C-alpha cells in the first residue's frame, strides 16, 4: 500500500493506492498536520487516532507526504520521524506543499510555470520544468500569507471591530460567529492552530460575494499577494502561465482573473485540492 498525502494547516487528505494506482481505501481526511505549528505529540495523536490509518499502518510500504510547514528542515524531519514511527514498514518522503501544487497543476511534468498556493496559508514559486525556485521564504501567517484564508479571516475580524463593514455585512458576520473579544483572544493566543482558526472565517466571504465590500476585500488581498509574491517572478510571467492551488484560489477565480489583467499575467489552471493530481503524478512515475 502506498499513501499519498496532501496536508494544509486546516485539513489533511490521504489516498491509498497500490503500485498500479488503484485506490484501496476510501479517501481519508484528518486534521491538518503542520509541523511548524503542532508539536510531535499532537502530530502523532492526529495520525494514530484515525481508525483506518491505524488498522492498515503495517501494510504501508511508501508514504509521499506534502504539507504546509514542511519547507524548512527541522519541522520536516520531525514529521518524517513521526510518520516512520507509525508506518514502521514504510519509506517516508516529506516535501513542502509547494511541490504538491506544482505536480497537481502543471499541464505536463516539464511545463514551466509560476505556481501559487492560496489556502489556509499562501506561497508562490517558479518551476522551470526541472527545478523549483523560491525568492521569498514564508515566515508564516503572522508576517506573510497575503490572500490566504488566515489573511482574510484577520481582515474580517479587524473590519468588524473597527466598524469598517457595511451594516448588513456587520450584522450577518456577528450572527454567524462568536465575536466576543475573550473568545477570539482565547483562540488566537491560547489554543493550537491560530492560523486555521483565522482561516475558518474566510467561508463568510464566499457566502456573501454579492457584496461590493467582500469583492473589494478579496481583490485587495490578491493585489498584495501579486505585488509581494507573483511579481518576484516579473520576467518569468511574461512567458509562462500562473497556476493556482487551494480553496481560496478556487472560490476566487473571478477576482483572480480581474487582478491578473491589472498586473498583466496569464492565469493557468486553478485546482481546489491537489490530491487527485498527486495520485496521477505518482502513478505515472
VMD Tcl script that draws the C-alpha trace (Angstrom):
set ca {
  {0.00 0.00 0.00}
  {1.18 3.49 -0.92}
  {-0.13 6.58 0.89}
  {-0.24 9.90 -0.92}
  {-0.91 12.76 1.49}
  {-1.72 16.43 0.94}
  {-1.87 18.50 4.11}
  {-2.62 22.10 4.87}
  {-2.87 23.60 8.32}
  {-6.62 23.00 8.49}
  {-7.15 19.61 6.88}
  {-5.17 16.70 5.51}
  {-6.24 14.33 2.70}
  {-4.91 10.76 2.46}
  {-5.34 8.46 -0.54}
  {-4.14 4.85 -0.51}
  {-3.24 3.16 -3.79}
  {-1.48 0.06 -5.00}
  {1.54 0.14 -7.31}
  {-0.75 0.49 -10.34}
  {-2.58 3.49 -8.91}
  {-5.75 1.62 -7.97}
  {-7.37 3.17 -4.91}
  {-7.54 0.76 -1.99}
  {-9.47 2.60 0.73}
  {-11.94 5.46 0.74}
  {-10.26 8.84 0.87}
  {-9.30 9.68 4.43}
  {-9.43 13.16 5.93}
  {-7.78 14.17 9.19}
  {-6.97 17.47 10.82}
  {-4.08 19.34 9.23}
  {-0.53 18.24 10.06}
  {1.60 21.36 10.05}
  {4.86 20.54 11.87}
  {5.78 24.21 12.09}
  {2.79 24.75 14.39}
  {1.99 21.39 16.00}
  {4.34 19.52 18.29}
  {5.42 15.91 17.82}
  {2.85 14.53 20.26}
  {-0.07 16.26 18.54}
  {1.05 15.08 15.10}
  {1.27 11.51 16.37}
  {-2.15 11.78 18.02}
  {-3.91 13.03 14.88}
  {-2.50 10.27 12.67}
  {-2.68 7.37 15.09}
  {-6.22 8.11 16.26}
  {-7.71 7.57 12.79}
  {-9.18 4.06 12.65}
  {-8.32 3.19 9.05}
  {-4.77 4.56 9.23}
  {-4.16 2.68 12.46}
  {-5.67 -0.55 11.12}
  {-3.52 -0.61 7.97}
  {-0.33 1.05 9.21}
  {1.78 -2.10 8.88}
  {0.61 -2.60 5.26}
  {2.02 0.74 4.11}
  {5.26 0.47 2.10}
  {5.63 4.06 0.93}
  {4.37 7.45 2.13}
  {4.54 10.54 -0.10}
  {3.66 13.45 2.19}
  {3.23 17.05 1.01}
  {2.44 19.62 3.62}
  {2.31 23.17 4.88}
  {5.10 23.89 7.33}
  {7.48 21.41 5.68}
  {9.62 23.98 3.88}
  {12.38 24.06 6.49}
  {14.50 21.17 7.70}
  {13.69 20.91 11.40}
  {9.87 20.58 11.16}
  {10.18 18.41 8.03}
  {12.47 15.94 9.80}
  {10.26 15.92 12.89}
  {7.21 14.98 10.82}
  {9.22 12.37 8.89}
  {10.18 10.81 12.22}
  {6.54 10.73 13.34}
  {5.46 9.07 10.09}
  {8.23 6.47 10.29}
  {7.35 5.66 13.91}
  {3.75 4.92 12.88}
  {4.22 3.32 9.45}
  {7.09 1.11 10.56}
  {7.43 -0.79 7.26}
  {7.30 2.28 5.04}
  {9.79 4.55 3.37}
  {8.55 8.10 4.04}
  {9.20 11.12 1.85}
  {8.17 14.56 3.15}
  {8.00 17.58 0.84}
  {6.64 21.08 1.28}
  {3.16 21.77 -0.08}
  {4.59 23.82 -2.93}
  {5.68 20.60 -4.64}
  {2.13 19.28 -4.36}
  {0.77 22.40 -6.02}
  {3.34 22.15 -8.82}
  {2.73 18.48 -9.52}
  {-1.06 18.88 -9.40}
  {-1.42 21.97 -11.58}
  {1.10 21.54 -14.42}
  {-0.27 20.51 -17.80}
  {2.74 18.20 -18.25}
  {5.67 17.35 -15.94}
  {8.17 19.60 -17.71}
  {5.97 22.66 -18.13}
  {7.45 25.94 -16.86}
  {5.05 27.94 -14.72}
  {4.65 30.16 -11.70}
  {2.64 28.19 -9.14}
  {0.73 29.78 -6.27}
  {-0.93 28.34 -3.18}
  {-3.94 30.16 -1.75}
  {-5.39 28.07 1.07}
  {-5.13 28.46 4.82}
  {-1.71 29.97 4.04}
  {-0.18 31.25 0.81}
  {3.01 30.82 -1.18}
  {4.42 31.27 -4.67}
  {7.21 29.54 -6.62}
  {8.59 29.24 -10.13}
  {9.06 25.82 -11.71}
  {11.41 25.95 -14.71}
  {10.48 22.50 -16.00}
  {13.08 20.77 -13.88}
  {13.69 22.68 -10.64}
  {11.66 24.73 -8.18}
  {12.71 28.30 -7.36}
  {11.52 30.42 -4.44}
  {12.64 34.00 -3.99}
  {10.72 34.62 -0.77}
  {10.67 32.07 2.03}
  {7.49 32.21 4.04}
  {7.59 33.49 7.61}
  {4.07 32.22 8.21}
  {0.70 33.71 8.99}
  {1.86 36.43 11.39}
  {4.02 38.29 8.89}
  {3.09 36.98 5.43}
  {0.36 34.81 3.85}
  {-1.32 37.58 1.84}
  {-4.62 36.49 0.22}
  {-4.75 33.32 2.32}
  {-7.64 32.10 4.45}
  {-5.95 33.34 7.60}
  {-5.24 36.73 5.99}
  {-8.91 37.19 5.09}
  {-10.07 35.99 8.49}
  {-7.84 38.58 10.14}
  {-9.13 41.34 7.84}
  {-12.77 40.45 8.50}
  {-12.31 40.50 12.27}
  {-10.40 43.80 12.11}
  {-13.04 45.39 9.89}
  {-15.76 44.19 12.24}
  {-14.07 45.65 15.31}
  {-13.02 48.89 13.59}
  {-16.57 49.32 12.17}
  {-15.38 49.27 8.56}
  {-18.03 46.78 7.41}
  {-21.30 47.82 5.75}
  {-24.15 47.46 8.25}
  {-25.74 44.42 6.57}
  {-22.40 42.56 6.47}
  {-21.64 43.60 10.05}
  {-24.93 42.10 11.26}
  {-24.54 38.90 9.21}
  {-20.96 38.39 10.44}
  {-21.99 38.81 14.08}
  {-24.87 36.38 13.56}
  {-22.64 33.66 12.12}
  {-19.69 33.76 14.55}
  {-18.90 34.20 18.22}
  {-17.09 37.54 18.11}
  {-16.69 38.16 21.82}
  {-13.22 39.57 22.43}
  {-12.30 36.99 25.07}
  {-13.35 34.11 22.80}
  {-11.31 35.42 19.88}
  {-8.24 36.01 22.04}
  {-8.54 32.54 23.54}
  {-8.44 31.00 20.06}
  {-5.62 33.21 18.85}
  {-3.30 33.13 21.84}
  {-4.16 30.08 23.94}
  {-5.27 27.33 21.57}
  {-3.29 25.46 18.86}
  {-3.59 26.32 15.16}
  {-4.50 30.02 15.36}
  {-3.90 30.28 11.61}
  {-6.58 27.66 10.95}
  {-8.92 29.46 13.34}
  {-8.48 32.69 11.39}
  {-8.97 30.83 8.10}
  {-12.32 29.47 9.31}
  {-13.79 32.96 8.83}
  {-12.94 33.00 5.12}
  {-16.03 30.95 4.29}
  {-18.07 34.03 5.12}
  {-16.63 35.86 2.11}
  {-17.78 33.25 -0.34}
  {-21.27 33.16 1.14}
  {-21.52 36.93 0.65}
  {-19.79 37.59 -2.66}
  {-22.73 39.66 -3.87}
  {-21.42 42.40 -1.57}
  {-19.15 45.03 -3.12}
  {-17.28 45.20 0.21}
  {-16.47 41.47 0.04}
  {-15.39 41.57 -3.61}
  {-13.06 44.50 -2.91}
  {-11.68 42.74 0.18}
  {-10.83 39.69 -1.90}
  {-9.14 41.77 -4.59}
  {-7.20 43.80 -2.02}
  {-5.62 40.59 -0.72}
  {-4.91 39.32 -4.23}
  {-3.23 42.59 -5.18}
  {-0.96 42.35 -2.12}
  {-0.14 38.74 -2.96}
  {0.62 39.67 -6.56}
  {2.86 42.60 -5.60}
  {4.72 40.72 -2.87}
  {4.91 37.23 -4.35}
  {3.98 36.81 -8.03}
  {5.96 39.87 -9.12}
  {9.08 38.32 -7.62}
  {8.98 36.49 -10.97}
  {8.30 39.59 -13.08}
  {10.33 38.41 -16.06}
  {9.05 34.82 -15.96}
  {5.33 35.72 -16.01}
  {5.82 37.39 -19.38}
  {6.11 33.95 -20.98}
  {4.62 31.35 -18.60}
  {1.18 30.86 -17.01}
  {0.44 31.38 -13.33}
  {-1.28 28.33 -11.84}
  {-3.13 28.30 -8.51}
  {-3.97 25.63 -5.95}
  {-6.13 25.83 -2.84}
  {-9.71 26.52 -1.82}
  {-9.28 30.31 -1.57}
  {-7.99 30.39 -5.14}
  {-10.75 28.06 -6.34}
  {-13.54 30.24 -4.96}
  {-11.82 33.50 -6.03}
  {-11.40 32.60 -9.70}
  {-13.29 35.66 -10.95}
  {-11.29 38.05 -8.76}
  {-8.01 36.38 -9.72}
  {-8.84 36.92 -13.38}
  {-9.58 40.60 -12.70}
  {-6.34 41.15 -10.80}
  {-4.35 39.27 -13.46}
  {-5.49 41.81 -16.04}
  {-4.40 44.67 -13.77}
  {-0.91 43.16 -13.40}
  {-0.66 41.62 -16.86}
  {-0.13 37.93 -16.12}
  {-1.88 34.88 -17.57}
  {-3.96 32.69 -15.26}
  {-3.48 28.99 -15.92}
  {-5.07 26.13 -14.00}
  {-6.87 26.59 -10.69}
  {-7.10 23.40 -8.63}
  {-9.06 23.24 -5.39}
  {-7.41 20.15 -3.91}
  {-4.09 18.87 -5.30}
  {-4.53 15.31 -4.04}
  {-6.06 13.89 -7.26}
  {-3.27 15.37 -9.35}
  {-0.72 13.87 -6.99}
  {-2.18 10.40 -7.46}
  {-1.84 10.78 -11.24}
  {1.70 12.09 -10.87}
  {2.91 9.22 -8.70}
  {1.04 6.59 -10.70}
  {2.63 7.83 -13.93}
  {6.01 7.99 -12.21}
}
mol new
graphics top color blue
foreach p $ca { graphics top sphere $p radius 0.5 }
foreach p [lrange $ca 0 end-1] q [lrange $ca 1 end] { graphics top cylinder $p $q radius 0.2 }
display resetview
